[in-house]
């Protein structure tokens, strides 16, 4: 199996060393930078994922994220943040980051987030599955239909588009703003925050017990976690 390279951008030496040790033990190749300048020098096409601190000596992780996305870099970016304010989390995700994890983090949780983001990234470069299984439900992407067993569940196109965004980004936090942008002007209808809430409520109702796969990340958005 190909060894994956992770770029760790963190200026807290003790935290960086502990994280690097844990990542290496899991089989990852790790490059550590403690400034944005060094991170830029260390980044190359073989980097599979970036762990990015928010506050750095020569700028913010937001700056680096914006620069990379502006250059067309699509590898997953996970923010490492000590700030609990929801607005900062949302800001990072809306700038193009894929996920975040708050410090201090548990190693097991960090590894789980990394694995989920790498799976999603790999899926974007491969053929998407034609069918997603959500508990007892089956979402046929090509048909754009949701089934419970052999029975089709009546859904609007907007509800199915919302479901598609969630399942195709398994394990990744999608902000409400990101979902609004992707669902905007479906069928000529204006999509606002309240409308999104209505779609989400209806979708969860139709999924019944299987709706537990859609987690609400308070103040941020939603994450699909397959049971």
Sine and cosine of phi, psi and omega as CSV:
sin_phi,cos_phi,sin_psi,cos_psi,sin_omega,cos_omega
0.00,0.00,0.66,-0.75,0.00,-1.00
-0.90,0.44,0.71,-0.70,0.03,-1.00
-0.98,0.18,0.80,-0.60,-0.05,-1.00
-1.00,0.02,0.62,-0.79,0.00,-1.00
-0.97,-0.25,0.77,-0.64,0.02,-1.00
-0.90,-0.45,0.75,-0.66,0.08,-1.00
-1.00,-0.09,0.91,-0.42,0.00,-1.00
-0.98,-0.19,0.90,-0.44,-0.02,-1.00
-0.92,-0.38,0.98,-0.17,-0.12,-0.99
-0.43,-0.90,0.78,-0.63,-0.05,-1.00
-0.99,-0.12,-0.08,1.00,0.10,-0.99
-0.99,0.14,0.96,-0.29,-0.15,-0.99
-0.87,0.50,-0.73,0.68,-0.05,-1.00
-0.89,0.46,-0.71,0.71,0.01,-1.00
-0.90,0.43,-0.66,0.75,-0.01,-1.00
-0.89,0.45,-0.67,0.74,-0.02,-1.00
-0.92,0.40,-0.66,0.75,0.03,-1.00
-0.91,0.42,-0.66,0.76,0.01,-1.00
-0.92,0.38,-0.68,0.74,0.01,-1.00
-0.88,0.47,-0.66,0.75,0.02,-1.00
-0.88,0.48,-0.72,0.69,-0.01,-1.00
-0.90,0.44,-0.67,0.75,0.01,-1.00
-0.91,0.41,-0.67,0.74,0.02,-1.00
-0.89,0.45,-0.62,0.79,0.01,-1.00
-0.91,0.42,-0.43,0.90,0.03,-1.00
-1.00,0.05,0.01,1.00,0.07,-1.00
0.99,-0.12,0.14,0.99,0.02,-1.00
-1.00,0.05,0.54,-0.84,0.18,-0.98
-1.00,0.05,0.76,-0.65,-0.11,-0.99
-0.87,-0.50,0.72,-0.69,0.18,-0.98
-0.90,-0.44,0.78,-0.62,-0.06,-1.00
-0.92,-0.38,0.78,-0.62,0.09,-1.00
-0.80,-0.61,0.61,-0.80,0.00,-1.00
-0.94,-0.34,0.09,1.00,0.09,-1.00
-0.63,-0.78,0.30,-0.95,0.07,-1.00
-0.91,0.42,-0.63,0.78,0.00,-1.00
-0.85,0.52,-0.74,0.67,0.00,-1.00
-0.91,0.41,-0.61,0.79,0.00,-1.00
-0.88,0.47,-0.66,0.75,0.03,-1.00
-0.89,0.46,-0.60,0.80,0.01,-1.00
-0.95,0.31,-0.52,0.86,-0.07,-1.00
-1.00,0.04,-0.33,0.94,-0.04,-1.00
-0.95,0.30,0.69,-0.72,0.07,-1.00
-0.48,-0.88,0.06,-1.00,-0.10,-0.99
-0.90,0.43,-0.31,0.95,-0.02,-1.00
-1.00,0.05,-0.01,1.00,0.07,-1.00
-0.97,0.25,0.79,-0.61,-0.05,-1.00
-1.00,-0.09,-0.41,0.91,-0.07,-1.00
-0.31,-0.95,0.49,-0.87,0.00,-1.00
-0.85,-0.53,0.79,-0.62,0.17,-0.99
-0.98,-0.18,0.89,-0.46,-0.23,-0.97
-0.81,-0.59,0.89,-0.45,0.08,-1.00
-0.93,0.37,0.47,-0.88,0.00,-1.00
-0.99,0.17,-0.78,0.62,-0.06,-1.00
-0.99,-0.16,0.87,-0.49,-0.04,-1.00
-0.78,-0.63,0.35,-0.94,-0.10,-1.00
-0.85,0.52,-0.54,0.84,-0.08,-1.00
-0.92,-0.39,0.40,0.92,0.03,-1.00
0.50,-0.87,-0.34,-0.94,0.01,-1.00
-0.88,-0.48,0.37,-0.93,0.08,-1.00
-0.88,0.48,-0.47,0.88,0.05,-1.00
-0.86,0.51,-0.66,0.75,0.01,-1.00
-0.87,0.49,-0.73,0.69,-0.05,-1.00
-0.92,0.40,-0.67,0.75,0.03,-1.00
-0.87,0.50,-0.73,0.69,-0.01,-1.00
-0.88,0.48,-0.67,0.75,0.01,-1.00
-0.88,0.47,-0.74,0.68,-0.04,-1.00
-0.90,0.44,-0.72,0.70,-0.01,-1.00
-0.91,0.42,-0.56,0.83,0.05,-1.00
-0.91,0.41,-0.43,0.90,0.03,-1.00
-1.00,0.02,0.00,1.00,0.02,-1.00
1.00,0.04,0.20,0.98,0.03,-1.00
-0.96,0.27,0.81,-0.58,-0.09,-1.00
-0.93,-0.38,0.00,1.00,-0.03,-1.00
-0.86,0.51,0.50,-0.87,-0.02,-1.00
-0.87,0.49,0.64,-0.77,0.09,-1.00
-0.84,-0.55,0.84,-0.54,0.06,-1.00
-0.92,-0.39,0.86,-0.51,0.03,-1.00
-0.98,0.19,0.68,-0.73,0.13,-0.99
-0.97,-0.23,0.93,-0.37,-0.11,-0.99
-0.78,-0.63,0.70,-0.72,0.09,-1.00
-1.00,-0.07,-0.09,1.00,-0.04,-1.00
-1.00,0.01,0.80,-0.60,-0.06,-1.00
-1.00,-0.02,-0.18,0.98,-0.02,-1.00
-0.88,0.48,0.80,-0.60,-0.08,-1.00
-0.87,0.48,-0.53,0.85,-0.05,-1.00
-0.89,0.45,-0.57,0.82,0.01,-1.00
-0.94,0.34,-0.62,0.79,0.05,-1.00
-0.90,0.44,-0.73,0.68,0.00,-1.00
-0.88,0.47,-0.66,0.75,-0.01,-1.00
-0.85,0.52,-0.72,0.69,0.00,-1.00
-0.88,0.48,-0.69,0.73,-0.01,-1.00
-0.92,0.39,-0.60,0.80,-0.02,-1.00
-0.96,0.27,-0.31,0.95,0.07,-1.00
-0.99,0.14,-0.12,0.99,0.06,-1.00
0.86,-0.51,0.01,1.00,0.06,-1.00
-0.94,0.35,0.37,-0.93,-0.05,-1.00
-0.99,-0.14,-0.43,0.90,-0.09,-1.00
-0.26,-0.97,0.08,-1.00,0.07,-1.00
-0.53,-0.85,0.37,-0.93,0.12,-0.99
-0.59,-0.81,0.73,-0.68,-0.09,-1.00
-1.00,0.06,0.64,-0.77,0.10,-1.00
-1.00,0.10,0.55,-0.83,-0.11,0.99
-0.98,0.22,0.66,-0.75,-0.05,-1.00
-0.95,-0.31,0.44,-0.90,0.08,-1.00
-1.00,0.10,0.63,-0.78,-0.05,-1.00
-0.85,0.53,-0.67,0.74,-0.03,-1.00
-0.88,0.48,-0.66,0.75,0.01,-1.00
-0.92,0.39,-0.66,0.75,0.02,-1.00
-0.87,0.49,-0.72,0.70,-0.01,-1.00
-0.90,0.45,-0.61,0.80,0.01,-1.00
-0.91,0.42,-0.68,0.73,0.01,-1.00
-0.91,0.43,-0.68,0.73,0.01,-1.00
-0.87,0.49,-0.74,0.68,-0.02,-1.00
-0.88,0.48,-0.66,0.75,-0.01,-1.00
-0.91,0.42,-0.67,0.74,0.00,-1.00
-0.93,0.36,-0.60,0.80,0.03,-1.00
-0.93,0.37,-0.62,0.79,0.05,-1.00
-0.88,0.47,-0.71,0.71,0.00,-1.00
-0.88,0.47,-0.68,0.73,-0.01,-1.00
-0.90,0.45,-0.67,0.74,0.03,-1.00
-0.89,0.45,-0.61,0.79,-0.01,-1.00
-0.91,0.42,-0.55,0.83,-0.01,-1.00
-0.93,0.37,-0.35,0.94,-0.01,-1.00
-0.99,-0.16,-0.03,1.00,0.00,-1.00
-0.87,-0.49,0.14,-0.99,0.04,-1.00
-0.92,0.40,0.75,-0.66,0.02,-1.00
-0.94,0.35,0.57,-0.82,0.06,-1.00
-0.91,0.42,0.54,-0.84,-0.01,-1.00
-0.98,0.19,-0.36,0.93,-0.04,-1.00
-0.68,-0.73,0.72,-0.69,0.12,-0.99
-0.94,-0.35,0.73,-0.68,0.05,-1.00
-0.98,-0.19,0.83,-0.56,-0.04,-1.00
-0.85,-0.52,1.00,0.02,-0.10,-1.00
0.87,0.49,-0.85,-0.53,0.01,-1.00
-1.00,0.08,-0.11,0.99,-0.03,-1.00
-1.00,-0.03,0.39,-0.92,0.02,-1.00
-0.73,-0.68,0.83,-0.55,0.01,-1.00
-0.96,-0.28,0.96,-0.28,0.01,-1.00
-1.00,0.05,0.96,-0.28,-0.11,-0.99
-0.92,0.39,-0.71,0.71,-0.04,-1.00
-0.89,0.46,-0.63,0.78,0.02,-1.00
-0.99,0.15,-0.35,0.94,-0.09,-1.00
0.84,0.54,0.79,0.61,-0.02,-1.00
-0.67,-0.74,0.53,-0.85,0.04,-1.00
-0.93,-0.36,0.74,-0.67,-0.03,-1.00
-0.83,-0.55,0.51,-0.86,0.23,-0.97
-0.89,-0.46,0.97,-0.23,-0.18,-0.98
0.92,0.39,-0.81,-0.59,0.03,-1.00
-0.99,-0.14,-0.01,1.00,-0.04,-1.00
-1.00,-0.03,0.80,-0.59,0.04,-1.00
-0.97,0.24,0.70,-0.71,0.05,-1.00
-1.00,-0.07,0.81,-0.59,-0.02,-1.00
-0.95,0.33,0.87,-0.50,0.01,-1.00
-0.69,-0.72,0.48,-0.88,0.10,-0.99
-0.98,0.20,0.31,-0.95,0.04,-1.00
-0.87,0.50,-0.61,0.79,-0.01,-1.00
-0.90,0.43,-0.66,0.76,0.03,-1.00
-0.90,0.43,-0.63,0.77,0.00,-1.00
-0.95,0.31,-0.57,0.82,0.07,-1.00
-0.91,0.41,-0.64,0.77,0.06,-1.00
-0.89,0.46,-0.71,0.71,0.02,-1.00
-0.88,0.47,-0.66,0.75,0.00,-1.00
-0.89,0.46,-0.67,0.74,0.03,-1.00
-0.87,0.49,-0.66,0.75,-0.04,-1.00
-0.93,0.37,-0.77,0.63,-0.09,-1.00
-0.95,0.33,-0.52,0.85,-0.02,-1.00
-0.98,0.21,-0.13,0.99,0.07,-1.00
-0.86,-0.51,0.68,0.73,-0.06,-1.00
-0.79,0.62,0.76,-0.65,0.05,-1.00
0.99,0.14,-0.06,1.00,-0.08,-1.00
-0.95,-0.30,0.68,-0.73,0.06,-1.00
-0.97,0.25,0.82,-0.57,0.10,-0.99
-0.95,-0.32,0.85,-0.52,0.02,-1.00
-0.94,0.34,0.36,-0.93,0.06,-1.00
-0.88,0.48,-0.60,0.80,0.02,-1.00
-0.89,0.45,-0.67,0.74,0.01,-1.00
-0.89,0.46,-0.66,0.75,0.02,-1.00
-0.92,0.40,-0.64,0.77,0.03,-1.00
-0.88,0.48,-0.66,0.75,0.00,-1.00
-0.89,0.45,-0.63,0.78,-0.07,-1.00
-0.98,0.19,-0.41,0.91,-0.02,-1.00
-0.99,-0.16,-0.02,1.00,-0.13,-0.99
-0.84,0.54,0.72,-0.69,0.15,-0.99
0.87,0.49,0.57,0.82,0.10,-1.00
-0.94,0.33,0.77,-0.64,-0.01,-1.00
0.83,0.56,0.47,0.88,0.04,-1.00
0.97,0.23,0.14,0.99,-0.03,-1.00
-0.99,-0.16,0.66,-0.75,0.02,-1.00
-0.96,0.26,0.74,-0.67,-0.02,-1.00
-0.95,-0.31,0.88,-0.47,0.06,-1.00
-0.86,-0.52,-0.07,-1.00,-0.10,-1.00
-0.88,0.47,-0.65,0.76,-0.01,-1.00
-0.92,0.39,-0.62,0.79,0.02,-1.00
-0.90,0.43,-0.65,0.76,0.04,-1.00
-0.87,0.50,-0.68,0.74,0.02,-1.00
-0.87,0.49,-0.63,0.78,0.02,-1.00
-0.91,0.41,-0.72,0.69,0.03,-1.00
-0.85,0.52,-0.70,0.71,-0.03,-1.00
-0.90,0.44,-0.68,0.73,0.00,-1.00
-0.89,0.46,-0.69,0.72,0.01,-1.00
-0.91,0.42,-0.67,0.74,-0.01,-1.00
-0.89,0.46,-0.70,0.71,0.01,-1.00
-0.89,0.45,-0.62,0.79,0.03,-1.00
-0.88,0.47,-0.67,0.74,-0.03,-1.00
-0.95,0.31,-0.45,0.89,0.04,-1.00
-0.99,0.13,-0.29,0.96,0.03,-1.00
0.86,0.51,-0.75,-0.66,-0.02,-1.00
-0.88,0.48,-0.48,0.87,-0.02,-1.00
-0.95,0.32,-0.18,0.98,0.04,-1.00
-0.91,0.41,-0.23,0.97,0.05,-1.00
-0.88,0.47,-0.30,0.95,0.05,-1.00
-0.93,0.36,-0.34,0.94,0.01,-1.00
-0.99,-0.14,0.96,-0.27,-0.02,-1.00
-1.00,-0.01,0.65,-0.76,0.13,-0.99
-1.00,-0.03,0.84,-0.54,0.09,-1.00
-0.99,-0.12,0.97,-0.25,-0.20,-0.98
-0.81,0.59,0.80,-0.60,0.05,-1.00
0.97,0.24,-0.01,1.00,-0.06,-1.00
-0.85,-0.52,-0.88,0.47,-0.06,-1.00
0.15,-0.99,-0.74,-0.68,-0.11,-0.99
-0.66,-0.75,0.41,-0.91,0.06,-1.00
-0.67,-0.74,0.74,-0.67,0.09,-1.00
-1.00,-0.04,0.84,-0.55,0.01,-1.00
-0.82,-0.58,0.92,-0.40,-0.05,-1.00
-0.95,0.32,0.76,-0.65,-0.03,-1.00
-0.98,0.21,0.00,0.00,0.00,0.00
